Amino acid sequence: MTEPDQLIYGLFKFGRRMHLESLRNEGLLYMRWLAEFAKLESDSTRGDDFEGTTEIIQPRRIKKLAVDGGAAGIHALNPSSLKGPLRFARGETGLCNVYCMFAATTLADGESISRQNFQFGDSFVEVTEIDVFLDRAVDAATRVGLGHFESRLVEYFDPDEYSGEVGRFRKRSTFAYQSEFRIAVEPGTVAPRLLSLGSLLDITSEVLPISEVNEYLDLKVRAAEPVGAPSH
């Protein structure tokens, strides 16, 4: 499993140029309802039916399993017959709005950022002052009366081996290439929440073609001193 306190060499947002220009000029964060991602079956990049899951338990960790069939009575099942882990979801797990970014936590020769991320859009922007960005996000959330703000790296787990808490900041290793840094706010709204931070021109790079992101990282970030993973 990945560690939540890994160093961050750069924080990026991928997307369409027009949306990233809005991010720079207005500090506009488009925050989706977390539970919505579980319903995006046709979008293999953003969709994840594990989103909103509170906990998973592998079949081999289950000694006994029974299903209440109502009038038909209790039916015992063999845990080994399960095709995957049992998933449990408390409603509150998915009841928040989230904003997702890419955190460069490793540097590799050639391509530190997987080309699979190019599916998110045609452009990228880097947040060059992470702590300042998060402070402004906290202030914006407070102004509109949001009572909960949390931000940190997403951890990734092997869905065939891991048993335990999932929650809002753990995802299957299938999505590890996204190296996600996530902001979550409450109370959640089914409709997207738009959080305005004000101009971010002073703490972001220009909007650049996503095809150049690895070259950009090599040239500008590799030589920089990494910062610790921030959290609020």
Secondary structure, DSSP 8 states (H G I E B T S, - for coil): ---TT--BSEEEEEE-HHHHHHHHHH-EEEEEEGGGGGG-TT-TTT--TTTT--EEE-GGG-S-EEEE-GGG-EEEE-GGG-SS-EEE--GGGG-SEEEEEEEE----SS-SS-GGGGGG-SEEEEES-HHHHHHHHHHHHHHTT--EEEEEE-EEE-TTT--EE-TTSEEEGGGGGG-EEEEEEES--SS-EEEE----GGGB---EEGGGHHHHIIIIITTS--B-----
